[in-house]
Amino acid sequence: MSRGLRSRASTRLRVARCGVLLALFTVALAIAPRGAAAEDPPPRPLPDYEGRPPPPPSAGDVALWIPRVIFSPVYFVSEFLIRRPIGALITAADRANLPSTLYDFFAFGPNHKAGFVPLAFIDFGFKPSVGLYLFWDDAFFKGDDLRLHASTWGADWLAGSLTQRIRLPGARSLTLGVVAIKRPDHVYYGMGPITLESAQSRYGEEFLDGTMTFDVPLWRSSRVQTAIGVRTASFYDGHYGADPTLTQQVRAGVFALPPGFADGYTAETNRILVALDSRRKYPASGSGVRLEGRALLGNVLSQSPASGWVRTDATAAGYVDVDGHRRVISLTAQASFSDPLGPAPVPFTELVSLGGDIEPMPGFFPGRLIDRSAAVATLRYRWPIGPWLDGSMQAAVGNVFGDHLEGFDPGLLRLSAALGIESESSPDNAIHLLIGFGTETFDHGGQIDSFRLAFGTSRF
């Protein structure tokens, strides 16, 4: 073997021996027990880089516990009895492909532009109702939407409405509508801020109203809406359970016969709504302010000399979206007035009223509070709980009063509180659940004397 070959072989042998020794040394270190000197040092405590301890809880942090404790029952109901069960049902229905199946069943035609939906509404303390809602988009031409509602609970409870909404350029719309209602279970307690729950009576109404409405959207959520129409109403003694009729309470001296009850009325109406609203459209933040003014002029056609009324409402509201995801806290102040035009008084169903699903203070029955004017402040929290569904908690303080808030006194105010669920799907067919209560006046102790539970699809 040459000297070069022997040299290269010797070099490879030395490298191999070094590799074996290094591997043996590494294994020995891995399996050898570690002494005290080889132990890892304990973790170093996190230095206080600011040089000061954490600040103590602020007065605001401490104060937050007060509403948390007060509203904990409400939170428990809304979270564990409403939101989570509904969320579980929605999830299970979606996994079973139920929404698509129902949609295909109830909607039909090209692009599912026509269909029907069964209706049901229960408002404890009144007769329930069942019916149908039918829709047809682009019915006779593109942009022509038809809506039909029909509800009943026997021959003496009939209601229906037909609406034709024509969509115009620029998101404007022209709506033609007619509403007819016959029902025997309306409530009446008398007029004024201090009417008692024990004065409850029942009356029936036959009502027909036809309107033409022109709607013009403006900046963001602002809009102007004008309408003209004709309405007629007649009244009679109603019934529900063992409640006395309205005229029975009149004969007993509980209250006077309300204006317009004996003869009814037929009137031509003109309405205008102007709303300045800085809130952006969904899904943008729900923060903003809204100023709204409404006026309705009614000219009674069946009286001589001519007479009528004017109803005005002014509303100011502020909205704060607390996390940018449509969890909105709002504070609303509203004042309403109804004034006669001419010698005849305003029909009692055209006076300012509080209660129900349309007017403020929903913890009271519809029409529970009636008079010439009203003032209400409402604090509300609304949050999403599922697709097209929002939860709602609200508390309102207010009452009705005489001419232009005559007799206003803080001691005559009442409290209304309500918890519920409202749908965001369609203004023509809203679904809601409401649990609420109303109180006596604060001067009378402010005790709860009105409870309301309503759920279903309401239109009338």
ROBA-553112 format. One line per 8 residues: number of its first residue (from 1); their letters; for each residue x, y, z of C-alpha. Coordinates in nm, 3 decimals, m for minus. Layout:
% ROBA-553112
NUM) A) X Y Z ~ ...
END
This chain:
% ROBA-553112
1) MSRGLRSR) 0.000 0.000 0.000 ~ 0.142 0.339 m0.086 ~ 0.215 0.604 0.174 ~ m0.077 0.825 0.049 ~ m0.329 0.548 0.084 ~ m0.205 0.456 0.432 ~ m0.232 0.825 0.536 ~ m0.594 0.859 0.417
9) ASTRLRVA) m0.695 0.532 0.588 ~ m0.538 0.649 0.914 ~ m0.728 0.981 0.895 ~ m1.064 0.803 0.842 ~ m0.995 0.575 1.140 ~ m0.925 0.873 1.368 ~ m1.244 1.051 1.256 ~ m1.452 0.738 1.317
17) RCGVLLAL) m1.306 0.694 1.666 ~ m1.383 1.059 1.752 ~ m1.743 1.016 1.631 ~ m1.795 0.706 1.844 ~ m1.649 0.879 2.153 ~ m1.874 1.186 2.097 ~ m2.187 0.967 2.065 ~ m2.100 0.771 2.384
25) FTVALAIA) m2.041 1.099 2.573 ~ m2.379 1.238 2.462 ~ m2.565 0.922 2.573 ~ m2.385 0.929 2.910 ~ m2.495 1.288 2.973 ~ m2.854 1.203 2.882 ~ m2.887 0.908 3.120 ~ m2.666 1.028 3.406
33) PRGAAAED) m2.850 1.161 3.719 ~ m2.825 1.535 3.765 ~ m2.681 1.682 4.079 ~ m2.780 2.001 4.253 ~ m2.542 2.202 4.038 ~ m2.702 2.066 3.720 ~ m3.063 2.148 3.820 ~ m3.246 2.412 3.617
41) PPPRPLPD) m3.279 2.743 3.802 ~ m3.632 2.840 3.915 ~ m3.821 3.072 3.682 ~ m3.746 3.437 3.736 ~ m4.041 3.639 3.872 ~ m4.194 3.881 3.623 ~ m4.038 4.221 3.688 ~ m4.266 4.516 3.759
49) YEGRPPPP) m4.150 4.724 3.468 ~ m4.375 5.017 3.565 ~ m4.231 5.024 3.914 ~ m4.570 5.027 4.085 ~ m4.828 4.766 4.194 ~ m5.152 4.710 3.994 ~ m5.407 4.989 4.058 ~ m5.693 4.913 4.294
57) PSAGDVAL) m6.045 4.874 4.147 ~ m6.195 5.207 4.045 ~ m6.528 5.338 4.165 ~ m6.670 5.255 3.822 ~ m6.551 4.894 3.847 ~ m6.714 4.864 4.188 ~ m7.032 5.036 4.071 ~ m7.067 4.791 3.782
65) WIPRVIFS) m7.145 4.519 4.033 ~ m7.469 4.696 4.125 ~ m7.636 4.657 3.782 ~ m7.477 4.314 3.746 ~ m7.647 4.197 4.065 ~ m7.976 4.373 3.988 ~ m8.000 4.237 3.635 ~ m7.859 3.893 3.706
73) PVYFVSEF) m8.209 3.733 3.704 ~ m8.281 3.903 3.372 ~ m7.946 3.786 3.235 ~ m8.016 3.430 3.353 ~ m8.355 3.428 3.179 ~ m8.228 3.582 2.855 ~ m7.907 3.375 2.840 ~ m8.008 3.031 2.966
81) LIRRPIGA) m8.383 3.021 2.901 ~ m8.395 3.211 2.573 ~ m8.067 3.258 2.384 ~ m7.900 2.922 2.444 ~ m8.210 2.705 2.383 ~ m8.289 2.902 2.067 ~ m7.926 2.874 1.957 ~ m7.935 2.498 2.012
89) LITAADRA) m8.260 2.467 1.815 ~ m8.122 2.676 1.528 ~ m7.804 2.467 1.519 ~ m7.996 2.138 1.522 ~ m8.235 2.263 1.253 ~ m7.947 2.376 1.036 ~ m7.771 2.040 1.065 ~ m8.094 1.868 0.965
97) NLPSTLYD) m8.127 2.106 0.669 ~ m8.466 2.210 0.805 ~ m8.452 2.580 0.698 ~ m8.399 2.486 0.333 ~ m8.673 2.224 0.347 ~ m8.924 2.469 0.497 ~ m8.821 2.740 0.254 ~ m8.881 2.512 m0.040
105) FFAFGPNH) m9.218 2.407 0.103 ~ m9.357 2.754 0.183 ~ m9.199 2.945 m0.108 ~ m9.250 2.851 m0.469 ~ m9.237 2.982 m0.823 ~ m8.932 3.113 m1.011 ~ m8.666 3.219 m0.758 ~ m8.914 3.151 m0.474
113) KAGFVPLA) m9.075 3.493 m0.517 ~ m9.417 3.376 m0.395 ~ m9.531 3.177 m0.096 ~ m9.725 3.162 0.227 ~ m9.658 3.138 0.600 ~ m9.903 3.028 0.872 ~ m9.973 3.288 1.141 ~ m10.052 3.255 1.509
121) FIDFGFKP) m10.053 3.514 1.785 ~ m10.131 3.481 2.155 ~ m10.156 3.784 2.383 ~ m10.274 3.661 2.722 ~ m10.575 3.866 2.828 ~ m10.709 3.880 2.471 ~ m10.844 3.633 2.220 ~ m10.575 3.452 2.021
129) SVGLYLFW) m10.571 3.445 1.643 ~ m10.455 3.221 1.360 ~ m10.423 3.293 0.992 ~ m10.208 3.315 0.681 ~ m9.950 3.552 0.538 ~ m9.906 3.542 0.159 ~ m9.637 3.722 m0.039 ~ m9.565 3.768 m0.409
137) DDAFFKGD) m9.263 3.967 m0.523 ~ m9.258 4.117 m0.873 ~ m9.625 4.023 m0.894 ~ m9.755 4.218 m1.198 ~ m9.428 4.384 m1.297 ~ m9.073 4.408 m1.170 ~ m9.066 4.593 m0.839 ~ m9.431 4.522 m0.755
145) DLRLHAST) m9.464 4.337 m0.423 ~ m9.796 4.211 m0.284 ~ m9.862 4.117 0.078 ~ m10.181 3.965 0.221 ~ m10.255 3.897 0.589 ~ m10.567 3.722 0.713 ~ m10.640 3.628 1.076 ~ m10.941 3.507 1.271
153) WGADWLAG) m11.067 3.357 1.594 ~ m11.430 3.296 1.516 ~ m11.699 3.501 1.345 ~ m11.658 3.799 1.579 ~ m11.276 3.817 1.539 ~ m11.179 3.885 1.178 ~ m10.887 4.084 1.041 ~ m10.719 4.125 0.706
161) SLTQRIRL) m10.485 4.354 0.518 ~ m10.375 4.384 0.156 ~ m10.061 4.579 0.067 ~ m9.911 4.662 m0.270 ~ m9.561 4.808 m0.247 ~ m9.410 4.947 m0.566 ~ m9.032 4.985 m0.553 ~ m8.917 5.298 m0.734
169) PGARSLTL) m8.569 5.416 m0.841 ~ m8.347 5.550 m0.565 ~ m8.486 5.305 m0.303 ~ m8.810 5.504 m0.291 ~ m9.144 5.326 m0.268 ~ m9.516 5.384 m0.314 ~ m9.743 5.168 m0.098 ~ m10.116 5.115 m0.133
177) GVVAIKRP) m10.280 4.940 0.161 ~ m10.612 4.855 0.315 ~ m10.675 4.715 0.665 ~ m11.004 4.579 0.801 ~ m11.051 4.464 1.163 ~ m11.346 4.337 1.362 ~ m11.277 4.217 1.716 ~ m11.470 4.223 2.046
185) DHVYYGMG) m11.196 4.218 2.310 ~ m11.037 4.565 2.329 ~ m10.980 4.702 2.680 ~ m11.078 5.040 2.822 ~ m11.002 5.177 3.170 ~ m11.105 5.539 3.140 ~ m10.895 5.843 3.057 ~ m10.615 6.007 3.250
193) PITLESAQ) m10.296 5.915 3.436 ~ m10.455 5.759 3.745 ~ m10.693 5.501 3.597 ~ m10.704 5.174 3.791 ~ m10.660 4.817 3.674 ~ m10.987 4.730 3.848 ~ m11.173 4.955 3.601 ~ m11.100 4.719 3.312
201) SRYGEEFL) m11.385 4.685 3.061 ~ m11.428 4.542 2.712 ~ m11.550 4.697 2.389 ~ m11.565 4.585 2.028 ~ m11.455 4.772 1.715 ~ m11.515 4.755 1.343 ~ m11.235 4.943 1.169 ~ m11.152 5.004 0.803
209) DGTMTFDV) m10.853 5.206 0.681 ~ m10.714 5.267 0.333 ~ m10.390 5.459 0.274 ~ m10.143 5.556 0.004 ~ m9.788 5.610 0.135 ~ m9.484 5.757 m0.039 ~ m9.147 5.680 0.123 ~ m8.819 5.859 0.037
217) PLWRSSRV) m8.495 5.738 0.199 ~ m8.236 6.008 0.263 ~ m7.886 6.019 0.416 ~ m7.795 5.698 0.601 ~ m8.112 5.587 0.787 ~ m8.296 5.918 0.747 ~ m8.624 5.929 0.557 ~ m8.936 6.130 0.474
225) QTAIGVRT) m9.271 5.956 0.454 ~ m9.607 6.103 0.355 ~ m9.948 5.937 0.340 ~ m10.313 6.012 0.267 ~ m10.609 5.791 0.345 ~ m10.962 5.738 0.469 ~ m11.064 5.551 0.783 ~ m11.392 5.463 0.949
233) ASFYDGHY) m11.461 5.312 1.291 ~ m11.765 5.206 1.490 ~ m11.781 5.065 1.844 ~ m11.999 4.837 2.050 ~ m11.997 4.650 2.380 ~ m11.740 4.375 2.367 ~ m11.666 4.066 2.573 ~ m11.382 3.856 2.708
241) GADPTLTQ) m11.419 3.614 2.996 ~ m11.606 3.765 3.288 ~ m11.496 4.124 3.225 ~ m11.775 4.385 3.228 ~ m11.859 4.571 2.910 ~ m11.769 4.935 2.861 ~ m12.127 5.059 2.902 ~ m12.170 4.850 3.219
249) QVRAGVFA) m11.876 5.035 3.375 ~ m12.024 5.365 3.257 ~ m12.357 5.285 3.424 ~ m12.170 5.186 3.740 ~ m12.005 5.530 3.747 ~ m11.651 5.395 3.705 ~ m11.580 5.634 3.414 ~ m11.764 5.851 3.162
257) LPPGFADG) m11.861 5.735 2.815 ~ m11.555 5.795 2.596 ~ m11.589 6.047 2.311 ~ m11.680 5.889 1.979 ~ m11.800 5.558 2.124 ~ m12.168 5.616 2.057 ~ m12.149 5.736 1.696 ~ m11.810 5.629 1.565
265) YTAETNRI) m11.649 5.841 1.292 ~ m11.535 5.853 0.932 ~ m11.233 6.070 0.857 ~ m10.993 6.166 0.582 ~ m10.634 6.149 0.706 ~ m10.302 6.307 0.610 ~ m9.976 6.193 0.765 ~ m9.612 6.296 0.747
273) LVALDSRR) m9.300 6.154 0.912 ~ m8.956 6.318 0.901 ~ m8.662 6.128 1.055 ~ m8.298 6.239 1.072 ~ m8.095 5.929 1.162 ~ m7.714 5.909 1.160 ~ m7.698 5.528 1.192 ~ m7.553 5.333 0.902
281) KYPASGSG) m7.716 5.031 0.743 ~ m7.647 4.677 0.868 ~ m7.384 4.536 0.923 ~ m7.218 4.864 1.022 ~ m7.209 4.974 1.386 ~ m7.547 5.057 1.537 ~ m7.427 5.377 1.708 ~ m7.588 5.711 1.621
289) VRLEGRAL) m7.867 5.955 1.698 ~ m8.220 5.987 1.566 ~ m8.459 6.283 1.565 ~ m8.811 6.209 1.446 ~ m9.125 6.413 1.405 ~ m9.466 6.278 1.306 ~ m9.800 6.446 1.243 ~ m10.142 6.303 1.151
297) LGNVLSQS) m10.430 6.528 1.055 ~ m10.777 6.377 1.067 ~ m11.079 6.554 0.914 ~ m11.405 6.397 1.030 ~ m11.645 6.371 0.734 ~ m11.959 6.267 0.918 ~ m11.992 6.572 1.145 ~ m12.131 6.921 1.093
305) PASGWVRT) m11.985 7.170 1.157 ~ m11.654 7.030 1.035 ~ m11.418 6.899 1.301 ~ m11.123 6.671 1.338 ~ m10.796 6.627 1.521 ~ m10.421 6.650 1.485 ~ m10.182 6.399 1.643 ~ m9.815 6.501 1.679
313) DATAAGYV) m9.518 6.304 1.811 ~ m9.160 6.418 1.871 ~ m8.884 6.166 1.947 ~ m8.513 6.201 2.025 ~ m8.294 5.893 2.067 ~ m7.927 5.808 2.112 ~ m7.775 5.467 2.031 ~ m7.440 5.323 2.142
321) DVDGHRRV) m7.311 4.998 1.989 ~ m7.100 4.871 2.280 ~ m6.880 4.630 2.081 ~ m6.941 4.707 1.716 ~ m7.150 4.389 1.669 ~ m7.501 4.540 1.699 ~ m7.519 4.515 2.077 ~ m7.690 4.847 2.121
329) ISLTAQAS) m7.789 5.050 2.427 ~ m8.038 5.326 2.349 ~ m8.210 5.606 2.538 ~ m8.527 5.749 2.386 ~ m8.745 6.042 2.491 ~ m9.087 6.087 2.332 ~ m9.367 6.339 2.371 ~ m9.707 6.294 2.203
337) FSDPLGPA) m10.009 6.522 2.170 ~ m10.362 6.489 2.030 ~ m10.562 6.810 1.983 ~ m10.916 6.864 1.854 ~ m10.986 7.076 1.547 ~ m11.336 7.219 1.574 ~ m11.606 7.178 1.838 ~ m11.613 6.797 1.862
345) PVPFTELV) m11.372 6.612 2.094 ~ m11.112 6.373 1.956 ~ m11.247 6.015 1.920 ~ m11.105 5.810 2.205 ~ m10.920 5.568 1.975 ~ m10.737 5.864 1.816 ~ m10.613 6.002 2.147 ~ m10.260 5.937 2.268
353) SLGGDIEP) m10.229 5.586 2.408 ~ m9.953 5.385 2.574 ~ m9.908 5.009 2.583 ~ m9.907 4.722 2.336 ~ m9.663 4.642 2.058 ~ m9.676 4.969 1.864 ~ m9.681 5.244 2.126 ~ m9.423 5.290 2.406
361) MPGFFPGR) m9.443 5.106 2.742 ~ m9.523 4.753 2.612 ~ m9.551 4.614 2.965 ~ m9.912 4.742 2.959 ~ m10.204 4.611 2.752 ~ m10.274 4.799 2.425 ~ m10.477 5.107 2.512 ~ m10.421 5.073 2.888
369) LIDRSAAV) m10.338 5.445 2.920 ~ m10.529 5.708 2.715 ~ m10.544 6.088 2.724 ~ m10.460 6.404 2.531 ~ m10.080 6.384 2.571 ~ m9.797 6.164 2.697 ~ m9.430 6.178 2.792 ~ m9.209 5.865 2.800
377) ATLRYRWP) m8.838 5.793 2.846 ~ m8.713 5.445 2.750 ~ m8.379 5.276 2.821 ~ m8.324 4.971 2.602 ~ m8.061 4.709 2.527 ~ m8.085 4.508 2.206 ~ m7.847 4.231 2.101 ~ m7.832 3.955 1.835
385) IGPWLDGS) m7.915 3.604 1.956 ~ m7.941 3.417 1.627 ~ m8.002 3.456 1.254 ~ m8.260 3.734 1.206 ~ m8.339 3.733 1.580 ~ m8.258 3.999 1.839 ~ m8.304 3.996 2.214 ~ m8.445 4.306 2.380
393) MQAAVGNV) m8.455 4.438 2.737 ~ m8.618 4.771 2.811 ~ m8.744 4.985 3.093 ~ m8.965 5.290 3.037 ~ m9.096 5.562 3.265 ~ m9.392 5.775 3.159 ~ m9.769 5.828 3.156 ~ m10.050 6.009 2.981
401) FGDHLEGF) m10.169 6.354 3.083 ~ m10.415 6.625 2.987 ~ m10.392 6.894 2.723 ~ m10.021 6.949 2.637 ~ m9.896 6.761 2.946 ~ m10.134 6.949 3.174 ~ m10.112 6.804 3.525 ~ m9.768 6.656 3.472
409) DPGLLRLS) m9.615 6.542 3.800 ~ m9.322 6.302 3.855 ~ m9.532 6.121 4.114 ~ m9.785 6.031 3.843 ~ m9.530 5.846 3.631 ~ m9.543 5.470 3.588 ~ m9.280 5.206 3.512 ~ m9.298 4.956 3.227
417) AALGIESE) m9.036 4.681 3.187 ~ m9.016 4.414 2.918 ~ m8.791 4.135 2.797 ~ m8.838 3.982 2.457 ~ m8.723 3.852 2.119 ~ m8.785 4.030 1.791 ~ m8.724 3.922 1.434 ~ m8.520 4.120 1.183
425) SSPDNAIH) m8.639 3.931 0.877 ~ m8.931 4.135 0.740 ~ m9.136 4.434 0.859 ~ m9.441 4.275 0.694 ~ m9.436 3.962 0.908 ~ m9.253 4.022 1.235 ~ m9.214 3.747 1.494 ~ m9.177 3.833 1.857
433) LLIGFGTE) m9.195 3.711 2.215 ~ m9.259 3.956 2.497 ~ m9.275 3.926 2.875 ~ m9.348 4.252 3.054 ~ m9.512 4.427 3.345 ~ m9.643 4.771 3.431 ~ m9.689 4.949 3.761 ~ m9.925 5.186 3.931
441) TFDHGGQI) m9.820 5.550 3.959 ~ m9.528 5.620 4.190 ~ m9.759 5.823 4.417 ~ m9.978 5.513 4.446 ~ m9.685 5.299 4.555 ~ m9.554 5.190 4.214 ~ m9.664 4.831 4.274 ~ m9.693 4.595 3.979
449) DSFRLAFG) m10.054 4.572 3.862 ~ m10.018 4.470 3.498 ~ m9.853 4.160 3.350 ~ m9.822 4.089 2.980 ~ m9.714 3.776 2.792 ~ m9.742 3.771 2.413 ~ m9.581 3.564 2.140 ~ m9.630 3.478 1.776
457) TSRF) m9.665 3.674 1.453 ~ m9.848 3.999 1.505 ~ m9.999 4.220 1.236 ~ m10.318 4.371 1.385
END
